[in-house]
Amino acid sequence: MFYQIFIKPLFFLFNPERAHYLAADLIRLTLRIPGMSSLFKALFQVEDKRLERTVFGLHFPNPVGLAAGFDKNAMLIDEFAELGFGFIEVGTVTPKPQDGNPKPRLFRLLEDEAIINRMGFNNEGLAAMKTRLEKRRSKVIVGGNLGKNKVTPNELADDDYRQGFEALYDVVDYFVVNVSSPNTPNLRALQEKEPLKQLLQTLQELNALKPVQKPILLKIAPDLSNDQLDDVIEIVLETKLAGVIATNTTLSREGLQSAHKAEMGGLSGKPLTKRSTEVVAYLHQKSNGQFPIIGVGGIHSGADAIEKLKAGASLVQIYSGFIYEGPGLIKEINQEILAAGL
């Protein structure tokens, strides 16, 4: 309630990208105050053995994670751990630093409780991320979301993902292959069956050479047809991937009310709730539950998370809901999971 009455209106006075960095600074500075760590634990964390999950070989203290895109450069791992997340996904990171697309590139759709972004994988690159991850103090599970640089042609994309895997292997717990962002030209072409299979096989071959194999997951778009989802299932099983993240942002603008609805980019938030859950359910049912799914897209309440879990997700992630509802959403979801006995 405090977030909704005081914090959110303040942040929403600023443009979305500026507000993002202000929020990060506020969290960082607040947690430097003596006693605030204990207060955050009391306010936001839920510790209960019934929330624990073991998924793709990793033990999660609870099933609520922060989706990629919020902490692109792994700057707030320890701080977000204090908010009660069960895991944190950093990135999307590319081998070389890149500025991303021209500003403005992030838009709030207040009437729709949604966000449109066309950030374009703005990040500081692999070297900077690795350095930060090496210095983190918390033991929270961290996933590394990998992308390709904008200037890298698709025929050389495998090398960018290979570089990401090698650079972060020692500092993350799992990897995510992101070929589903709509904001890097031609990136989604890598979701086609043959390029995708080749990319994933390349990474799995690298993984097999390591003393310990790290889980590799595929993040997919919500705009795939059922035939394309069937291809995803086939590829995941054939390449023995650890699982799927469903879903990324959508290009659909169906039913939107906001003046920003015509902006180019990927849409996240409440308008994505239904479709992302449909994709989770389809993958789970058609694969007979043969691989884990992380459900993400339009989770703004505990009830939304419960729907994803009942549809077949093993874990959930939040992003836009975190912005609109505040950090109390993490606790709400975990409490509702306990209440539902899931």
C-alpha positions in Angstrom: 0.0 0.0 0.0 2.9 2.4 0.8 4.3 1.8 -2.6 1.0 2.5 -4.4 0.3 5.7 -2.4 3.7 7.3 -2.1 6.5 5.6 -4.2 4.7 4.7 -7.5 3.2 8.2 -8.0 6.6 9.8 -7.5 8.4 7.5 -9.9 5.6 7.9 -12.5 6.3 11.6 -12.6 9.5 10.8 -14.5 9.9 9.3 -17.9 10.1 5.5 -17.6 13.8 5.0 -18.3 14.8 7.7 -15.9 12.4 6.3 -13.2 14.0 2.9 -13.7 17.4 4.2 -12.7 16.0 6.3 -9.9 14.3 3.1 -8.5 17.6 1.2 -8.7 19.5 4.0 -6.9 16.8 4.2 -4.2 17.0 0.5 -3.5 20.7 0.6 -3.4 21.0 3.6 -1.1 18.1 2.5 1.2 19.8 -0.9 1.9 23.0 0.9 3.0 21.2 2.3 5.9 21.8 0.3 9.1 18.9 -2.0 9.9 17.2 -1.7 6.5 18.2 -5.2 5.5 16.3 -6.6 8.5 13.3 -4.4 7.7 13.3 -5.5 4.1 13.4 -9.1 5.2 10.4 -8.6 7.5 8.4 -6.6 4.8 9.1 -8.7 1.7 10.5 -12.1 2.4 8.5 -15.3 3.0 10.6 -18.2 4.2 8.8 -21.5 4.2 10.0 -25.0 3.3 6.8 -25.6 1.3 7.9 -22.8 -1.2 11.2 -24.6 -2.1 11.5 -26.1 -5.5 14.1 -28.2 -7.2 13.9 -27.5 -10.9 16.5 -28.4 -13.7 18.8 -29.5 -10.9 18.8 -26.2 -9.0 17.3 -25.7 -5.6 15.1 -22.5 -5.4 14.0 -21.1 -2.0 10.8 -20.0 -3.6 9.4 -20.0 -7.2 9.2 -16.2 -7.8 12.0 -14.7 -9.9 12.9 -11.4 -11.5 12.7 -11.6 -15.3 15.5 -10.5 -17.5 15.5 -6.8 -18.6 15.2 -5.2 -15.2 18.8 -5.8 -14.1 20.5 -5.8 -17.5 24.0 -5.3 -16.2 23.9 -7.3 -12.9 24.2 -4.2 -10.8 21.6 -5.0 -8.1 21.9 -8.8 -7.5 22.4 -8.5 -3.7 19.8 -5.8 -3.3 17.1 -7.8 -5.2 17.9 -10.8 -3.2 16.9 -8.8 -0.1 13.4 -8.3 -1.6 12.7 -12.0 -1.4 13.2 -13.1 -5.0 13.9 -16.9 -5.3 16.1 -16.2 -8.4 17.2 -13.3 -10.5 17.8 -13.3 -14.3 20.3 -10.7 -15.6 20.7 -9.4 -19.1 20.0 -9.6 -21.9 23.8 -9.3 -22.3 25.7 -9.2 -25.6 29.4 -9.8 -26.1 30.3 -6.2 -26.8 28.7 -3.2 -25.1 26.0 -1.5 -27.1 23.9 1.6 -26.6 20.6 0.1 -27.8 18.0 2.0 -29.8 17.5 5.8 -29.7 15.5 7.3 -26.9 12.6 7.5 -26.0 12.4 3.7 -26.1 10.3 2.8 -23.0 6.6 3.7 -22.6 4.0 3.2 -19.9 0.5 2.3 -21.0 -1.2 3.4 -17.8 -4.8 2.6 -19.0 -3.6 -0.9 -19.9 -1.2 -1.5 -17.0 1.4 -2.3 -19.6 4.8 -1.3 -20.9 6.2 -1.1 -24.5 9.9 -1.2 -24.8 12.3 -1.1 -27.8 15.4 -0.9 -25.7 17.5 -2.9 -28.2 19.7 -4.9 -25.8 21.4 -1.8 -24.3 24.0 -3.2 -22.0 27.6 -2.9 -20.9 28.8 -6.2 -22.4 30.0 -9.5 -21.0 33.2 -8.3 -19.4 31.4 -5.7 -17.2 28.7 -8.2 -16.2 31.2 -10.9 -15.3 33.2 -8.6 -13.1 30.1 -7.6 -11.1 28.9 -11.2 -10.8 32.3 -12.2 -9.4 31.9 -9.6 -6.6 28.3 -10.4 -5.5 27.8 -11.4 -1.9 24.4 -13.1 -1.9 23.9 -16.8 -2.9 20.7 -16.1 -4.8 20.3 -18.2 -7.9 21.3 -16.1 -11.0 20.5 -16.8 -14.6 22.4 -15.2 -17.5 20.2 -14.2 -20.4 22.3 -14.2 -23.6 21.7 -12.2 -26.8 23.6 -11.2 -29.9 25.0 -7.8 -30.8 22.9 -5.8 -33.3 25.9 -5.7 -35.8 26.4 -9.4 -35.7 24.7 -11.0 -38.8 22.4 -14.0 -38.1 24.8 -16.4 -39.8 27.4 -15.5 -37.2 25.0 -15.4 -34.2 26.1 -18.7 -32.8 29.5 -17.2 -32.0 27.9 -14.4 -29.9 26.0 -16.9 -27.9 29.0 -19.1 -27.6 31.0 -16.1 -26.2 28.3 -15.4 -23.7 28.2 -19.0 -22.5 32.0 -19.2 -22.0 32.3 -15.8 -20.3 29.6 -16.4 -17.8 29.9 -20.1 -17.2 31.6 -19.7 -13.8 29.4 -16.9 -12.5 25.8 -17.8 -13.3 23.7 -20.8 -12.3 21.7 -21.2 -15.6 21.6 -19.7 -19.0 18.8 -18.4 -21.2 19.0 -18.2 -25.0 17.1 -15.1 -26.0 16.1 -15.2 -29.7 12.7 -13.8 -29.1 13.2 -10.1 -28.5 11.4 -8.0 -31.1 13.8 -5.1 -30.8 17.0 -6.4 -32.5 16.6 -6.6 -36.3 16.0 -10.1 -37.6 16.7 -11.7 -34.2 13.3 -13.6 -34.2 14.4 -15.3 -37.5 16.6 -17.4 -35.2 13.5 -19.0 -33.8 13.0 -20.8 -37.1 13.5 -24.5 -36.7 16.8 -25.1 -38.3 18.8 -22.0 -37.1 17.4 -22.6 -33.6 18.3 -26.3 -33.5 21.9 -25.5 -34.7 22.3 -22.7 -32.1 21.1 -24.9 -29.3 23.1 -27.9 -30.3 26.3 -25.7 -30.5 25.7 -24.5 -26.9 24.9 -28.0 -25.6 28.1 -29.3 -27.2 30.0 -26.6 -25.3 28.1 -27.5 -22.2 29.0 -31.2 -22.5 32.7 -30.3 -22.4 32.4 -28.7 -18.9 33.0 -30.5 -15.7 29.5 -29.6 -14.6 26.7 -28.9 -17.1 24.7 -25.7 -16.5 21.0 -25.7 -17.4 20.3 -24.0 -20.7 16.8 -22.7 -21.3 15.1 -21.2 -24.4 13.0 -18.0 -24.1 10.3 -17.9 -26.7 7.9 -15.3 -28.0 4.1 -15.3 -27.3 3.4 -14.7 -31.0 4.4 -18.2 -32.1 1.7 -20.3 -33.8 0.9 -23.8 -32.5 2.9 -25.3 -35.3 5.9 -23.3 -34.3 5.3 -24.3 -30.6 5.3 -27.9 -31.8 8.7 -27.2 -33.4 10.0 -25.7 -30.1 8.9 -28.8 -28.2 10.7 -31.1 -30.7 13.9 -29.0 -30.6 13.9 -28.8 -26.8 13.6 -32.6 -26.5 16.0 -33.3 -29.3 18.7 -31.0 -27.9 18.0 -32.0 -24.3 17.5 -28.4 -23.2 16.8 -27.9 -19.5 13.5 -26.0 -20.2 11.6 -23.1 -21.7 10.8 -19.6 -20.6 7.3 -18.6 -21.8 7.1 -15.8 -22.8 8.9 -12.8 -24.0 7.1 -9.6 -25.0 4.5 -9.5 -27.7 4.0 -7.5 -30.9 0.3 -7.7 -30.6 -1.7 -4.6 -29.8 -5.1 -6.2 -29.5 -7.5 -4.4 -27.1 -5.1 -1.6 -26.0 -6.5 1.7 -24.8 -3.5 3.9 -24.2 -2.3 6.6 -26.5 1.1 4.9 -26.6 -0.3 1.7 -28.2 1.1 2.6 -31.6 4.7 2.7 -30.4 7.0 0.1 -31.9 8.5 -2.5 -29.6 7.6 -5.4 -27.4 4.5 -5.2 -25.1 4.5 -6.5 -21.6 2.1 -6.3 -18.7 -1.5 -7.2 -18.2 -2.5 -7.5 -21.9 0.0 -10.4 -22.1 -1.4 -12.4 -19.1 -3.9 -14.6 -21.1 -1.6 -15.4 -24.1 1.4 -16.2 -22.0 -0.6 -18.6 -19.9 -2.0 -20.2 -23.0 1.5 -20.8 -24.3 2.6 -22.3 -21.0 -0.4 -24.7 -21.0 0.1 -25.7 -24.6 3.8 -26.5 -24.1 3.1 -28.4 -20.9 0.2 -30.4 -22.4 1.8 -31.2 -25.8 5.1 -32.2 -24.2 3.4 -34.3 -21.5 5.4 -32.2 -19.0 8.7 -33.5 -20.2 10.6 -30.3 -19.5 10.2 -27.5 -16.9 8.6 -24.1 -17.9 9.2 -20.8 -16.3 6.0 -18.7 -16.8 6.3 -15.0 -17.3 4.0 -12.4 -18.8 1.4 -10.3 -17.2 1.7 -11.5 -13.6 0.3 -8.6 -11.5 -1.1 -10.6 -8.6 -0.9 -13.8 -6.7 -3.8 -15.1 -8.7 -2.0 -14.5 -12.0 1.0 -16.5 -10.7 -1.3 -19.3 -9.6 -2.8 -19.5 -13.1 0.7 -19.9 -14.6 1.6 -22.7 -12.1 -1.7 -24.5 -12.6 -1.1 -24.3 -16.4 2.1 -26.2 -16.0 4.8 -23.7 -15.0 7.4 -24.8 -12.4 8.5 -21.3 -11.6 7.3 -17.8 -12.5 9.0 -14.4 -13.2 7.8 -10.9 -12.9 8.8 -7.6 -14.6 6.0 -5.2 -15.5 4.0 -6.3 -12.5 6.9 -5.5 -10.3 6.8 -1.9 -11.6 3.1 -1.5 -11.3 2.5 -3.3 -8.1 5.8 -2.8 -6.3 8.0 -5.2 -4.3 5.1 -6.4 -2.1 4.0 -8.5 -5.1 6.8 -11.0 -4.4 5.4 -11.7 -0.9 1.8 -11.7 -2.2 2.6 -14.4 -4.7 4.5 -16.6 -2.3 1.7 -16.3 0.3 -1.0 -17.2 -2.3 1.1 -20.2 -3.4 1.2 -21.4 0.2 -2.6 -20.8 0.6 -3.3 -22.7 -2.6 -1.1 -25.6 -1.5 0.9 -25.5 -4.7 
